[in-house]
Amino acid sequence: MKTTKYANMLSMTELDSAEKRLYPFDILSKLQKETPVRYDASRECWDIFSYEDVHRVLKDPGTFSSARGMNAGQNMLFMDPPKHTQMRDLVNKAFTPRAIQELEPRIRSIAEELLEQAGGEIELVGGFATPLPVIVIAELLGVPAEDRAFFKRWSDVLVEGAEDLSDEAFQKISEKRMQTVQELFGYFKKILEIRSKRPQEDLISALIAAEINGEKLTETEVISFCILLLAAGNETTTNLITNSVRILTEQPALQEELSGDPELIPGFIEESLRYYPPIVAIGRVATRDVEIGAHTVREGEQVISWVGAANRDEAKFTEPGRFDMRRKPNPHMSFGFGIHFCLGAPLARLEGKIALRMLLERYKEIALVPGQPLVPIPSSFVFGVKNYPVTWKPGM
């Protein structure tokens, strides 16, 4: 399979317009009911839509490998055991529950600073939902504050999809990503050189000093993890915050309910993750011939697990089209499942809870600015918008 074709494998024709990508879930639910497993010849891959099948694919890395495409083996997202296990055990030390909880005062401080700059209206994505996780990730890594704008530009490109299904569009986005990765490697290489001589209390210094089986991580391994953290830690949390506020504006009665009982916020965040997941699809490649439903997936064929459909499977969730922040249990797969369950999930959840709590403490009647056309993120595997202007009134 061509690298360019793989680059936009998730761009299926059913989601070929901005309107559809702004709300893809009715389409995904329809596909889940009508064709829970199907082969798409135009994209040369299998689509998996049911909860049971998506769960099966994600929990079986032996059969459905993450080592795929031009990124195979370069970072943990595209790595299989045992190397994945060793890398994850190493970096997990920076994401323990205690380590994450210790970040809460700083996250609150950053959120306060950002909201102090807002008046009665804010472009939520650019003014709050993006800079909050970018600043947190930048400080974790130990990079200079003045480079945050670079981080945003780079992370946008890493999750961007092709403009259409043409080979020319695939080639264009592939070249753009390769250029971005080269820029990132050059940037982090300089940071590594500085930290090697003068270590600090940051994640890059810890990775430089770390060992796996008595061996130091290579420069490429350290830089690849930094790039992964930049892309995953920024974009996912930005979309979680924005999508959560989008739900509040679409169902405004929830604002008063949450303001009256902030203890409901954790449940609201979990249901937001299920209802409007930041990531709607995850790719794998079959390592052997395997049966899924009545179909045979051949060794080497690509498999796309549509989490956005699985999260609304009636076989798993009661009234899946209804937003219910008291839903229990809520076994959504928006952070993945199995060995590749999102390493930064606790941090994303914490940032989401703090962001929502502070917005609801300060403001009431949060509403989308009328007449402003929304622009979906140009990616079929990421669910979010590039802009979300809102107005509000001062709270109590």
C-alpha positions in Angstrom: 0.0 0.0 0.0 1.2 3.5 -0.8 2.3 5.7 2.0 0.3 8.5 0.5 -2.8 6.3 0.4 -2.3 5.3 4.1 -1.9 9.0 5.0 -5.6 9.6 4.5 -7.1 6.1 4.8 -9.7 7.5 7.3 -11.2 9.9 4.8 -14.1 7.8 3.6 -16.6 9.2 1.1 -19.4 9.2 3.7 -17.6 12.0 5.5 -16.5 13.9 2.4 -17.9 17.4 3.4 -17.4 19.9 6.1 -21.1 19.6 7.1 -20.7 15.9 7.7 -17.5 16.2 9.6 -19.1 18.8 11.9 -21.5 16.0 13.0 -20.5 12.6 11.8 -22.3 10.5 14.4 -25.6 9.8 12.7 -23.6 8.6 9.6 -21.4 6.4 11.8 -24.3 5.0 13.7 -26.1 4.2 10.4 -23.0 2.4 9.1 -22.6 0.5 12.4 -26.2 -0.8 12.0 -26.1 -1.6 8.3 -22.4 -2.7 7.7 -20.7 -3.4 11.1 -17.7 -4.8 9.1 -17.0 -3.8 5.5 -14.1 -3.5 3.0 -13.7 -0.2 1.2 -11.8 -0.8 -2.0 -11.3 2.9 -2.7 -9.3 3.3 0.5 -8.0 -0.3 0.5 -8.9 -0.9 4.1 -11.5 -2.5 6.4 -13.9 -0.4 8.5 -15.0 -1.8 11.8 -18.0 -0.1 13.5 -19.5 -2.2 16.3 -18.4 -1.9 19.9 -17.6 -5.6 20.2 -15.4 -5.7 17.1 -13.6 -2.4 17.9 -12.9 -3.7 21.4 -11.6 -6.9 20.0 -9.2 -5.2 17.6 -7.8 -2.7 20.1 -7.2 -5.3 22.8 -5.3 -7.8 20.5 -2.0 -6.1 19.4 -0.7 -9.6 18.4 -3.2 -9.9 15.6 -3.8 -6.2 15.0 -0.5 -4.4 15.0 0.2 -0.7 15.5 3.5 -0.9 13.5 2.1 0.5 10.3 2.7 3.2 7.7 5.8 5.4 7.5 5.8 5.9 11.3 6.1 2.2 12.1 8.3 1.7 15.2 9.1 5.4 15.5 7.0 6.2 18.5 4.7 4.4 21.0 1.6 4.8 18.9 3.2 2.8 16.1 5.1 0.3 18.2 4.3 -3.2 19.4 5.6 -5.2 22.4 8.2 -5.7 23.8 9.6 -2.3 22.8 6.3 -0.6 23.4 6.0 -2.1 26.9 9.5 -1.0 27.8 9.0 2.6 26.5 5.6 2.9 28.2 6.9 1.6 31.5 9.6 4.3 31.3 7.5 7.3 30.5 4.6 6.2 32.7 6.7 7.6 35.6 5.9 11.1 34.4 2.2 10.3 34.3 1.5 8.6 37.7 -1.7 9.7 39.5 0.4 11.6 42.0 2.4 13.4 39.4 -0.7 14.4 37.5 -2.5 15.6 40.6 0.5 17.7 41.6 -0.1 19.7 38.3 -3.6 20.8 39.4 -2.5 24.2 41.0 -0.5 25.1 37.9 -3.2 24.1 35.5 -5.7 26.3 37.5 -3.3 29.2 37.4 -2.8 28.9 33.6 -6.6 28.7 33.1 -7.1 31.8 35.3 -4.5 33.8 33.3 -6.2 32.9 30.0 -9.7 33.7 31.2 -8.5 37.0 32.8 -7.7 38.2 29.2 -11.3 37.4 28.0 -14.1 39.9 28.1 -17.7 39.0 27.3 -16.7 37.0 24.2 -13.9 34.7 23.3 -12.8 32.5 20.4 -12.7 29.4 22.6 -10.3 27.3 20.6 -7.6 29.9 20.1 -8.1 31.8 23.3 -8.5 29.0 25.8 -8.8 25.4 24.7 -5.6 25.4 22.7 -3.2 27.5 24.8 -4.1 25.7 28.1 -2.8 22.2 27.1 0.0 23.7 24.9 1.4 25.5 27.9 1.1 22.5 30.2 2.9 20.2 27.7 5.5 22.8 27.0 6.3 23.2 30.7 6.3 19.4 31.2 8.9 19.0 28.4 10.8 22.1 29.6 10.8 24.1 26.4 10.8 27.9 26.3 7.5 29.7 26.7 8.2 31.8 23.6 8.0 28.7 21.4 4.4 27.8 22.2 3.2 29.3 18.9 5.5 26.9 17.0 3.9 24.0 19.0 0.4 24.9 17.9 1.4 25.1 14.2 3.3 21.9 14.3 0.6 19.9 16.1 -2.1 21.2 13.6 -0.1 19.7 10.7 0.5 16.4 12.4 -3.3 15.7 12.7 -4.3 17.4 9.4 -5.9 15.2 6.7 -5.8 15.5 2.9 -8.2 17.9 1.1 -9.7 15.0 -0.9 -9.1 11.4 -2.0 -6.8 12.2 -4.9 -3.3 10.9 -5.0 -2.1 14.5 -5.4 -3.8 15.5 -2.1 -2.3 12.5 -0.3 1.1 13.4 -1.6 0.7 17.0 -0.6 -0.2 16.2 3.0 2.5 13.6 3.3 5.1 16.0 2.2 3.8 18.6 4.6 3.9 16.2 7.5 7.4 15.1 6.7 8.6 18.7 6.6 7.0 19.3 10.0 8.6 16.2 11.5 12.0 17.4 10.2 11.4 20.8 11.8 10.5 19.1 15.1 13.5 16.8 15.0 15.7 19.8 14.5 14.0 21.8 17.2 14.1 19.0 19.9 17.7 18.0 18.9 18.8 21.5 20.0 16.9 21.1 23.3 18.5 17.7 23.9 22.0 19.1 23.4 21.3 21.8 26.0 19.7 19.4 28.5 22.5 16.9 28.1 25.0 19.5 29.3 22.6 21.2 31.8 19.8 18.8 33.0 16.7 20.4 34.6 13.6 19.2 36.4 11.7 18.4 33.2 10.6 15.4 31.2 13.3 15.7 28.4 16.1 15.6 31.1 14.4 12.6 32.6 14.3 10.8 29.3 17.9 11.5 28.5 18.9 10.0 31.9 16.6 7.0 31.6 17.7 3.5 30.7 15.9 0.4 29.3 17.7 -2.9 30.1 20.9 -0.9 30.9 20.8 1.1 27.7 20.1 4.8 27.2 17.3 5.8 24.9 18.5 6.9 21.5 18.2 10.5 20.4 15.5 9.5 17.9 13.5 7.7 20.6 13.6 10.7 22.9 12.6 13.1 20.1 9.9 10.8 18.8 8.3 10.7 22.2 8.4 14.4 22.5 6.7 14.7 19.1 4.0 12.2 20.2 3.4 14.1 23.4 3.1 17.3 21.5 0.6 16.0 19.0 -1.5 13.8 21.3 -1.3 15.9 24.4 -2.3 19.1 22.7 -4.9 18.2 20.1 -6.8 15.7 22.2 -7.3 18.0 25.2 -8.1 21.0 23.0 -10.9 19.0 21.4 -12.1 17.6 24.7 -12.5 21.1 26.1 -14.0 22.6 23.0 -16.4 19.7 22.4 -17.5 19.8 26.1 -18.4 23.5 25.7 -20.1 22.8 22.4 -22.4 20.4 24.3 -23.1 23.0 26.9 -24.1 25.5 24.2 -26.2 22.9 22.3 -27.9 21.8 25.5 -27.9 25.0 27.7 -30.0 23.5 30.5 -26.8 21.5 31.5 -25.0 24.7 32.4 -27.4 25.5 35.3 -27.4 21.9 36.4 -23.6 21.7 36.5 -23.3 25.1 38.2 -25.6 24.0 40.9 -23.7 20.7 41.5 -20.1 20.9 40.3 -19.6 17.3 41.6 -21.3 16.2 38.3 -18.5 17.6 36.2 -16.4 14.4 36.2 -19.4 12.5 34.9 -20.0 15.3 32.3 -16.5 15.0 31.0 -16.8 11.2 30.7 -20.1 11.5 28.8 -18.6 14.2 26.6 -15.8 11.8 25.7 -18.3 9.2 24.7 -20.7 11.6 22.9 -18.2 13.9 21.1 -14.9 11.9 21.2 -11.7 13.8 20.3 -10.6 10.8 18.3 -13.2 9.0 16.2 -11.0 6.3 14.6 -7.9 4.3 15.2 -5.8 2.4 12.6 -4.2 -1.1 12.8 -2.8 -3.7 10.4 -3.6 -7.4 10.5 -0.5 -9.6 11.2 -2.3 -12.8 10.0 -5.5 -13.9 8.3 -8.3 -13.4 10.8 -12.1 -13.6 10.8 -14.2 -10.6 11.9 -17.9 -11.3 11.7 -18.5 -13.1 8.4 -15.4 -11.6 6.8 -11.8 -12.6 6.4 -9.2 -9.9 6.9 -6.0 -10.9 5.2 -2.5 -10.5 6.6 -1.1 -7.1 5.9 -4.5 -5.5 5.3 -5.4 -2.2 7.2 -8.2 -2.1 9.7 -9.9 1.1 10.9 -11.7 0.9 14.2 -14.4 3.6 14.3 -14.5 4.5 18.0 -17.1 7.2 17.2 -19.5 4.5 16.0 -18.6 2.0 18.8 -19.4 4.6 21.5 -23.0 4.8 20.2 -23.6 1.1 19.7 -27.1 0.3 21.1 -25.8 -3.2 22.0 -23.5 -1.5 24.6 -25.2 1.8 25.6 -28.8 2.5 26.5 -30.1 5.4 24.4 -26.7 6.1 22.9 -27.9 9.2 21.1 -28.9 10.9 24.4 -26.3 12.9 26.4 -26.5 11.5 30.0 -23.8 12.8 32.3 -25.0 10.4 35.0 -24.5 7.4 32.7 -22.9 4.5 34.7 -21.1 2.5 33.6 -19.7 4.4 30.7 -17.1 2.1 29.0 -16.4 4.4 26.1 -13.2 3.8 24.1 -12.4 7.4 23.4 -8.9 7.0 24.8 -8.4 3.7 23.1 -8.1 0.4 24.8 -5.5 -2.2 25.8 -1.8 -1.5 25.7 -2.2 1.6 23.7 -4.8 3.2 26.1 -3.9 6.9 26.0 -1.0 7.6 28.3 -2.1 11.1 28.9 -5.7 10.3 29.7 -5.5 11.3 33.4 -3.9 14.6 32.4 -6.5 15.3 29.7 -9.3 14.5 32.1 -7.9 16.8 34.8 -7.4 19.7 32.3 -11.0 19.1 31.1 -12.4 19.2 34.6 -10.5 22.3 35.6 -11.4 24.1 32.4 -15.2 23.3 32.8 -15.3 24.1 36.5 -13.6 27.5 36.0 -15.8 28.4 33.1 -19.0 27.6 35.0 -17.7 29.4 38.1 -17.1 32.6 36.2 -19.8 32.7 33.6 -23.4 31.9 32.8 -25.4 31.7 29.7 -22.5 30.5 27.6 -23.6 30.5 24.0 -22.2 30.1 20.5 -22.0 33.5 18.6 -24.7 33.4 16.0 -23.9 33.6 12.4 -20.4 32.3 12.7 -19.7 29.3 10.3 -17.9 26.5 12.1 -14.9 24.9 10.4 -14.2 21.3 11.2 -10.6 20.2 11.8 -9.4 18.8 8.4 -9.0 15.3 9.6 -11.4 12.3 9.5 -10.0 10.7 12.6 -10.1 13.8 14.8 -13.4 15.2 15.8 -13.3 18.9 16.6 -13.6 22.4 15.2 -11.0 25.0 14.3 -13.1 27.8 15.7 -15.8 28.1 18.4 -16.6 31.8 19.3 -18.8 32.0 22.4 -20.4 34.8 24.4 -21.2 34.7 28.1 -22.4 36.8 31.1 -20.6 37.1 34.4 -21.5 34.5 36.9 -22.6 34.9 40.5 
